């Protein structure tokens, strides 16, 4: 048996000298301990991303929900849901601790320093000129997108997606009573590309919006200026508003570049768009429910306002403000670490797991794995057919059966590719935003399980 196979998660974290409480979240002791540990979260002058940080017992989706679904001790490496396993930047913890000392939680009046920090960050890092008068604040990118969909797409209309696409978009589309119109991307030399002719064909009289993911989740594409301009020209000519979700923009791997949609040269194209952003991916702040949207088109933002009520989380604002004003060095040290995780995963899989194909993503901290050979190897199609005989809810796919198989045989949880719509069959999504030790554990366990398959 592999030394790593079936390794107990708590023992693994304990042996890594992890400074975290398990299952004590919500008590005064757990809060005091977290604050006490926070100032020393660096090693040799750099932030320590390599020591596994235990999230079990915090009711997080990535770990605790999977353990509730599959059983305690069923998973030693949660590699699915797209958030990070690292301690947040110390400046964020300090800012939150300071605010918590003031024991009143009345209505929040947003200080001018908050939008100023967002505008400054985007200008400094990406050359984006944001008009603060044309920004709206929301408790998450999903809520912002839903407001925009309600503004531009009446119930029953179609919403364009480049697929495979982030599964959350499908929920947003269903919520507003619309239908996804899936434009399947082409795979050329192991890299996804947009089928522009198909995109044109899929625009009809009841197609008013395209949701663009830039960088793209799950395939990891960083769309070029040429690609974005071509999308924009097609959509502008045909009266289709572009909603650009750029939440993964800070994660770009070596040799690649994020091009903000709002910086395209054609001003008509830019005016036909709204961009959505948040610090939730970059700084691991998903639980704090703070996001924003902006456009150069005042008329578009007025239309969104009619379907929108501004709301913001006090602690989310405090955390985001600290991140953008003081957390840049933390992020700048994190990015090469995640880039190296991409390199490690790609090379390990190529050398040790021949049934899986992995091509390094251009952006995001996600790996999009071709598991079609593995689906065939374990007979996942037959497993799914058998399971569906007694299944009365959402149809079970071979990729879902592979997800269960990996949990059972490798204690590793990945996301089934069929969650991501057309083009997701034969794939799994793997989250690499974790410690190298956890990534090594996951890949070694998978390799060991597959050798026995």
FILUMZA-587121 format. One line per 8 residues: number of its first residue (from 1); for each residue x, y, z of C-alpha. Coordinates in Angstrom, 1 decimal, decimal comma, always signed. Each point is the difference from the previous one (the first is absolute). Layout:
BEGIN
NUM> X Y Z ~ ... .
end
This chain:
BEGIN
1> +0,0 +0,0 +0,0 ~ +1,2 +3,5 -0,8 ~ +1,3 +1,9 +3,1 ~ -2,5 +2,7 -0,8 ~ -3,0 -2,1 -1,0 ~ -2,9 +0,3 +2,5 ~ +2,0 +2,3 +2,2 ~ -2,1 +1,4 +2,8 .
9> -0,6 +3,7 -0,6 ~ +0,4 +1,0 +3,7 ~ +3,3 -1,9 +0,3 ~ +1,2 +1,5 -3,2 ~ -0,6 +3,5 +1,2 ~ +1,4 -0,7 +3,5 ~ +3,2 -1,4 -1,4 ~ +0,4 +3,1 -2,1 .
17> +0,0 +2,0 +3,2 ~ -3,2 +1,8 -0,9 ~ -1,1 +2,7 +2,3 ~ -3,8 -0,1 -0,2 ~ -2,9 -1,2 +2,0 ~ -2,3 -2,8 -1,2 ~ -3,7 +0,3 +0,7 ~ +0,2 +2,9 +2,5 .
25> -1,0 +2,8 -2,4 ~ -2,6 +2,4 +1,5 ~ +1,3 -0,2 +3,6 ~ +1,9 +2,8 +1,6 ~ +3,0 -2,2 +0,4 ~ +0,2 -0,7 -3,7 ~ -0,2 +3,7 -0,8 ~ +2,7 +0,8 +2,5 .
33> +2,2 -2,7 -1,3 ~ -0,4 +1,0 -3,6 ~ +0,9 +3,6 +0,8 ~ +3,0 -1,1 +2,1 ~ +1,4 -2,1 -2,8 ~ -0,5 +2,6 -2,7 ~ +3,0 +2,4 +0,4 ~ +2,6 -2,9 -0,4 .
41> -1,4 -1,3 -3,2 ~ +3,3 +0,5 -1,9 ~ +3,0 -2,1 -0,5 ~ +3,4 +1,5 -0,8 ~ -1,5 +3,3 -0,9 ~ -2,5 -1,6 -2,4 ~ -3,6 -1,1 +0,6 ~ -0,3 -3,7 +0,7 .
49> -2,2 -1,6 -2,6 ~ +1,6 -3,4 +0,4 ~ -1,3 -1,0 +3,5 ~ -3,4 -1,5 -0,4 ~ -2,7 +2,1 +1,7 ~ -2,8 -2,1 +1,4 ~ -3,5 +1,2 -1,0 ~ -1,9 -3,0 +1,3 .
57> -2,6 +1,0 +2,6 ~ -0,6 +3,4 -1,5 ~ -3,1 -0,9 -2,0 ~ +1,8 +0,7 -3,2 ~ -1,5 -1,4 -3,2 ~ +3,4 -1,2 -1,3 ~ +0,6 -2,4 +2,9 ~ -2,9 -0,3 +2,4 .
65> -2,7 -0,3 -2,5 ~ +1,8 -2,8 -1,7 ~ +0,6 -1,8 +3,3 ~ -3,7 +0,3 +0,8 ~ -0,8 -1,4 -3,5 ~ +2,5 -2,8 -0,1 ~ +0,6 -0,7 +3,7 ~ +2,6 +0,9 +2,6 .
73> +3,6 -0,9 -0,8 ~ -1,1 -0,6 -3,6 ~ +2,1 +2,8 -1,4 ~ +3,6 +0,9 +0,6 ~ +0,3 +2,5 -2,9 ~ -2,9 +2,3 -0,9 ~ +1,0 +1,2 -3,5 ~ -3,4 +1,1 -1,2 .
81> -1,8 +3,3 +0,9 ~ +1,8 +3,1 -1,3 ~ +1,4 +1,6 +3,1 ~ +3,4 +0,0 +1,6 ~ +1,3 -2,0 +3,0 ~ +2,6 +2,6 +1,1 ~ -0,2 +2,3 +3,0 ~ -1,1 +3,3 -1,2 .
89> +2,4 +3,0 -0,2 ~ +0,9 +1,0 +3,6 ~ -1,0 +3,6 -0,7 ~ -3,6 -1,3 -0,5 ~ -0,1 -1,8 +3,3 ~ +1,4 +3,0 +1,8 ~ -2,6 +2,3 -1,5 ~ -2,9 -2,3 +0,8 .
97> +1,2 -0,5 +3,6 ~ +0,3 +3,7 +0,5 ~ -3,6 +0,6 -1,3 ~ -1,4 -2,8 +2,1 ~ +1,3 +1,7 +3,1 ~ -2,7 +2,7 -0,6 ~ -3,1 -1,9 +1,2 ~ -2,7 +1,7 -2,1 .
105> -1,3 -1,2 -3,4 ~ -2,3 +2,8 -1,1 ~ -0,6 +1,1 -3,6 ~ +3,2 +0,6 -2,0 ~ +0,8 +3,3 -1,7 ~ +2,6 -0,9 -2,7 ~ +3,1 +2,2 +0,4 ~ +1,4 +1,6 -3,2 .
113> +3,2 -1,9 +0,7 ~ -1,7 -3,3 -1,1 ~ -0,8 +0,9 -3,7 ~ +3,3 +1,9 -0,1 ~ +1,9 -3,2 +0,8 ~ -1,8 -2,0 -2,6 ~ +0,6 +2,7 -2,7 ~ +3,6 +0,3 +1,0 .
121> +0,7 -3,7 -0,1 ~ -1,5 -0,5 -3,4 ~ +1,8 +3,0 -1,5 ~ +3,3 -0,9 +1,6 ~ +0,1 -3,7 -1,0 ~ -2,0 -0,1 -3,2 ~ -0,4 +3,5 -1,4 ~ -3,8 +0,0 +0,5 .
129> -1,6 +3,4 +0,4 ~ -3,1 -0,5 +2,1 ~ -2,5 +2,9 +0,5 ~ -1,0 -0,4 +3,7 ~ -3,3 +1,6 -0,9 ~ -0,7 -3,0 -2,3 ~ +0,7 -2,7 +2,6 ~ -2,6 -2,0 +1,9 .
137> +0,7 -2,1 +3,1 ~ -1,5 -3,4 +0,6 ~ +0,3 -2,9 +2,4 ~ +1,5 -2,2 -2,7 ~ +0,7 -0,2 -3,8 ~ -3,0 -2,4 -0,3 ~ -2,4 +2,6 +1,4 ~ +1,5 +2,6 -2,4 .
145> -0,4 -2,2 -3,0 ~ -3,5 -0,8 +0,9 ~ -0,9 +3,7 +0,2 ~ +1,5 +0,5 -3,4 ~ -1,8 -3,0 -1,5 ~ -3,3 +1,4 +1,4 ~ +0,8 +3,3 -1,6 ~ +0,8 -1,3 -3,5 .
153> -1,6 -3,4 -0,4 ~ -3,7 -0,6 +0,5 ~ -1,1 -3,4 +1,3 ~ +0,1 -2,6 -2,8 ~ +2,8 +1,7 -1,9 ~ +3,4 -1,6 -0,7 ~ +3,4 +0,7 +1,7 ~ +3,1 -0,8 -2,0 .
161> +2,8 -2,0 +1,7 ~ +3,4 -1,2 -1,3 ~ +0,0 -3,6 +1,1 ~ +1,2 -1,8 +2,0 ~ -0,9 +2,8 +2,4 ~ -0,1 +0,7 +3,7 ~ -2,9 -1,9 +1,5 ~ -1,2 +2,9 +2,1 .
169> -1,1 +1,9 -3,2 ~ -2,6 -2,7 -0,6 ~ -1,5 +0,7 +3,4 ~ -0,1 +3,7 -0,7 ~ -1,7 -0,5 -3,3 ~ -2,6 -2,4 +1,4 ~ -0,7 +2,5 +2,9 ~ -1,1 +2,7 -2,4 .
177> -2,1 -2,5 -2,2 ~ +2,3 +0,0 -3,0 ~ +1,6 -2,7 -2,0 ~ +3,8 -0,6 -0,6 ~ +1,0 +0,1 -3,7 ~ +3,3 -2,1 +0,0 ~ +2,7 +0,8 -2,5 ~ +2,4 -2,9 +0,2 .
185> +3,6 +1,0 -0,2 ~ +2,5 -1,9 -2,3 ~ +3,0 -1,9 +1,3 ~ +3,0 +0,9 -2,2 ~ +3,4 -1,3 +0,9 ~ -1,2 -0,7 +3,6 ~ -1,2 +3,5 +0,5 ~ -3,6 +1,3 -0,2 .
193> -1,0 +2,6 -2,5 ~ -3,2 +1,8 -0,8 ~ -2,1 -1,2 -3,0 ~ -0,9 +3,5 -1,2 ~ -2,2 -1,3 -2,9 ~ -2,0 -2,1 +2,4 ~ -0,3 +3,0 +2,3 ~ -1,5 +2,1 -2,8 .
201> -2,5 -2,8 -0,8 ~ -1,2 -0,2 +3,6 ~ -1,0 +3,6 +0,2 ~ -3,7 +0,4 -0,8 ~ -2,7 +2,5 +0,6 ~ -0,4 -1,1 +3,7 ~ +3,7 +0,0 +0,8 ~ +0,9 +3,1 +2,0 .
209> +3,0 -0,9 +2,2 ~ +3,3 -1,9 -0,2 ~ +1,6 -0,9 +3,3 ~ +3,8 +0,1 -0,5 ~ +2,4 -1,6 +2,5 ~ +3,5 +1,7 -0,3 ~ +2,2 -1,9 +0,9 ~ -2,3 -2,9 -0,8 .
217> -1,2 -2,4 +2,6 ~ +0,5 -3,0 -0,3 ~ +2,3 -0,2 -3,0 ~ +2,5 +2,6 +1,2 ~ +0,1 +2,1 -3,2 ~ +1,3 +3,6 +0,2 ~ -1,8 +1,5 -2,9 ~ +2,2 +2,1 -2,3 .
225> -0,8 +3,5 -1,0 ~ -0,9 -1,3 -3,5 ~ -2,4 -2,6 +1,4 ~ -1,7 +2,5 +2,2 ~ -0,3 +2,6 -2,7 ~ -1,5 -2,6 -2,4 ~ -2,5 -1,0 +2,7 ~ -0,8 +3,6 +0,6 .
233> -0,5 +0,9 -3,7 ~ -2,4 -2,9 -0,5 ~ -2,0 +0,8 +3,1 ~ -0,1 +3,8 -0,6 ~ -1,1 -0,5 -3,6 ~ -2,8 -2,4 +1,1 ~ -1,2 +1,9 +3,1 ~ +1,3 -2,5 +2,5 .
241> +1,3 +1,5 +3,3 ~ +3,3 -1,6 +1,3 ~ +0,1 -0,7 +3,7 ~ +3,7 -0,5 +0,8 ~ +0,7 -2,1 +3,1 ~ +3,7 +0,8 +0,7 ~ +0,1 -1,4 +3,6 ~ +3,0 -2,2 -0,8 .
249> +2,0 +2,8 -1,6 ~ +2,8 +0,1 +2,5 ~ +1,0 -3,6 -0,7 ~ +2,0 -0,2 -3,2 ~ +2,8 -2,6 -0,6 ~ +3,4 +0,8 -1,4 ~ +0,1 +1,2 -3,6 ~ -3,7 +1,0 -0,1 .
257> -1,9 +3,2 +0,5 ~ -3,4 +1,1 +1,2 ~ -1,6 +2,5 -2,2 ~ -2,9 +1,9 +1,7 ~ -3,0 +0,3 -2,3 ~ -0,4 +3,6 +1,0 ~ +3,4 +0,9 -1,5 ~ -0,8 -1,0 -3,6 .
265> +0,7 +2,6 -2,6 ~ -3,4 +0,1 -1,6 ~ -2,1 +2,2 +2,3 ~ -3,3 -1,1 -1,4 ~ +1,0 -3,6 +1,0 ~ +0,9 +1,2 +3,5 ~ -3,2 +2,0 +0,4 ~ -2,0 -3,2 -0,8 .
273> +1,3 -1,7 +3,2 ~ -0,1 -0,2 +3,7 ~ +3,0 -1,5 +2,0 ~ -0,4 -1,9 +3,3 ~ +2,8 -0,4 +2,6 ~ +0,7 -0,9 +3,6 ~ +2,9 -0,8 +2,3 ~ -1,6 -3,3 +0,8 .
281> +2,3 -2,1 -2,2 ~ +3,2 +2,1 +0,3 ~ +0,0 +0,2 +3,8 ~ -2,2 -2,9 +1,0 ~ -3,0 +2,2 +1,2 ~ -3,0 -1,9 -1,5 ~ -1,7 -0,2 +3,4 ~ +0,1 +3,7 +0,5 .
289> -2,4 +0,7 -3,0 ~ +1,4 +3,2 -1,6 ~ +0,2 +0,7 -3,7 ~ -0,5 +2,8 -2,5 ~ -0,9 +0,7 -3,6 ~ +0,8 +2,9 -2,3 ~ -0,4 +1,2 -3,5 ~ +0,7 +3,1 -2,1 .
297> -3,6 +0,0 -1,1 ~ -2,1 +2,0 +2,5 ~ -3,2 -1,1 -1,7 ~ +0,8 -3,6 +0,6 ~ +0,7 +0,6 +3,6 ~ -3,3 +1,9 +0,4 ~ -1,8 -3,1 -1,5 ~ +1,8 -2,3 +2,5 .
305> -0,9 +2,4 +2,9 ~ -3,7 -0,6 -0,7 ~ +0,5 -3,7 +0,9 ~ +2,5 +0,5 +2,7 ~ +0,2 +1,0 +3,7 ~ +3,5 +0,9 +1,2 ~ +1,1 -2,0 +2,9 ~ +3,4 -0,7 +1,5 .
313> +1,4 -2,0 +2,8 ~ +1,9 +2,1 +2,6 ~ +2,7 -2,6 +0,7 ~ +0,3 -0,7 -3,7 ~ +0,7 +3,7 -0,7 ~ +2,6 +0,1 +2,8 ~ +1,7 -3,1 -1,3 ~ +0,0 +1,1 -3,6 .
321> +1,2 +3,5 +0,9 ~ +3,0 -1,5 +1,9 ~ +0,7 -2,4 -2,8 ~ +0,2 +2,6 -2,7 ~ +1,8 +2,6 +2,1 ~ +2,5 -2,2 +1,7 ~ -0,2 -3,6 -1,3 ~ +1,8 +0,4 -3,3 .
329> +3,2 -1,6 +1,1 ~ -1,9 -3,0 +1,3 ~ -1,7 -0,5 -3,3 ~ +3,3 +0,5 -1,9 ~ +1,6 -2,7 +2,0 ~ -3,0 -2,3 -0,4 ~ -0,2 +0,2 -3,8 ~ +3,4 -1,8 -0,8 .
337> -0,9 -2,6 +2,6 ~ -3,2 -0,9 -1,8 ~ +1,8 +0,2 -3,3 ~ +2,4 -2,6 +1,3 ~ -2,9 -2,1 +1,1 ~ -1,3 +0,0 -3,6 ~ +3,5 -1,1 -1,2 ~ +0,2 -2,7 +2,6 .
345> -3,5 -1,4 -0,8 ~ +0,6 +0,0 -3,7 ~ +3,4 -1,8 +0,2 ~ -1,2 -2,5 +2,7 ~ -3,1 -1,0 -1,9 ~ +2,0 -0,4 -3,3 ~ +2,6 -2,2 +1,7 ~ -2,2 -2,0 +2,4 .
353> -3,6 +0,0 -1,1 ~ -0,1 -0,7 -3,7 ~ -3,8 -0,5 +0,0 ~ -0,4 +3,7 +0,7 ~ +1,0 +2,9 -2,3 ~ +0,9 +3,3 +1,6 ~ +1,0 +3,2 -1,8 ~ +1,1 +2,9 +2,1 .
361> -2,6 +2,8 +0,2 ~ +0,8 +3,5 -1,2 ~ -2,0 +1,4 +2,9 ~ -2,0 -0,8 +3,2 ~ +1,2 -2,4 +2,6 ~ -1,9 -2,9 -1,6 ~ +1,1 -3,0 -2,1 ~ -2,4 -1,4 -2,6 .
369> +0,8 -3,7 -0,2 ~ -0,9 -2,2 -3,0 ~ -1,1 -3,3 +1,8 ~ -1,7 -1,6 -3,0 ~ +2,4 -3,0 +0,0 ~ -0,5 -0,4 +3,8 ~ -3,8 +0,1 -0,4 ~ +0,3 -2,9 -2,5 .
377> +2,5 -1,9 +2,2 ~ -2,2 -0,2 +3,1 ~ -3,2 -0,5 -2,0 ~ -1,6 +3,2 +1,3 ~ -2,6 +0,1 -2,8 ~ -1,4 -3,3 +1,1 ~ +0,2 +1,1 +3,7 ~ -2,1 +3,1 -0,9 .
385> -2,5 -2,0 -2,0 ~ -0,5 -2,3 +3,0 ~ -0,3 +2,8 +2,5 ~ -2,6 +1,8 -2,2 ~ -2,3 -3,0 +0,2 ~ -0,9 +1,0 +3,5 ~ +0,8 +3,7 -0,1 ~ -2,9 +2,4 +0,1 .
393> +1,8 +3,3 +0,0 ~ +2,7 +1,6 -2,2 ~ +1,4 -2,6 -2,5 ~ +3,2 -1,6 +1,2 ~ +2,8 +0,3 -2,6 ~ +3,1 -2,1 -0,4 ~ +2,1 +2,9 +1,2 ~ -2,0 +0,1 +3,2 .
401> +0,7 -3,7 +0,5 ~ +3,7 +0,7 -0,6 ~ -0,2 +2,6 +2,7 ~ -1,4 -2,6 +2,4 ~ +2,5 -2,5 -1,1 ~ +2,9 +2,3 +0,8 ~ -1,4 +0,8 +3,4 ~ -0,4 -3,7 +0,8 .
409> +3,4 -1,2 -1,5 ~ +2,3 +3,1 +0,5 ~ -1,8 +2,1 +2,6 ~ +0,2 +2,9 -2,4 ~ -2,9 +2,1 -1,1 ~ -0,1 +1,8 -3,4 ~ -2,9 +1,7 -1,8 ~ -1,8 -2,0 -2,7 .
417> +0,4 +1,6 -3,5 ~ -3,6 -0,4 -1,0 ~ -0,8 +2,8 +2,6 ~ +1,4 +2,4 -2,5 ~ -2,4 -0,6 -2,8 ~ +0,6 -0,9 -3,6 ~ +3,6 -1,2 -0,5 ~ +0,4 -1,1 +3,6 .
425> -0,4 -3,7 -0,6 ~ +3,2 -2,0 +0,5 ~ +1,5 +2,7 +2,2 ~ +0,6 +0,9 +3,7 ~ +0,9 +3,3 +1,6 ~ +2,8 +0,1 +2,5 ~ +0,7 +2,9 +2,4 ~ +3,8 +0,6 +0,4 .
433> -0,3 +2,9 +2,5 ~ +1,3 -2,1 +2,9 ~ +3,3 -0,9 +1,6 ~ +2,4 -2,0 -2,0 ~ -0,1 -2,7 +2,6 ~ -3,8 -0,4 -0,4 ~ +0,4 +0,1 -3,8 ~ +2,8 -2,7 +0,2 .
441> -2,3 -2,1 +2,3 ~ -2,9 +0,3 -2,4 ~ +2,0 -0,9 -3,1 ~ +1,9 -2,9 +1,6 ~ -3,3 -1,5 +1,3 ~ -1,5 +0,3 -3,4 ~ +3,0 -1,6 -1,7 ~ -0,1 -2,9 +2,5 .
449> -3,7 -0,5 -0,4 ~ +0,2 +0,0 -3,8 ~ +2,8 -2,5 -0,1 ~ -2,4 -2,4 +1,6 ~ -2,9 +0,8 -2,2 .
end
